[in-house]
Amino acid sequence: ASDVYKRQVREALAFFKKGKSLAIMIDQRVTEGISSKFFGNNAFTTTIPAQFVKKFNCNIQPVHIERINDFHFKIIFCFLKVR
């Protein structure tokens, strides 16, 4: 990982440790993590949310965004207790 990336991660964690909320965008094309079956194919799944819950005993709020058309999106909050 580049020095810039490492610095950005440290800054984000310091912000989070001050009690602030932190949004983590997880790309659909995960290249590392744990392998799981997805529609019968092996796919990598990120472990970052689980790592945060274990390390910081924090809540996570799953959210996903659906494209409606070229200019409009729908943000969906999944209200479930994850801990």
Disulfide bonds with the S-S distance in Angstrom:
none
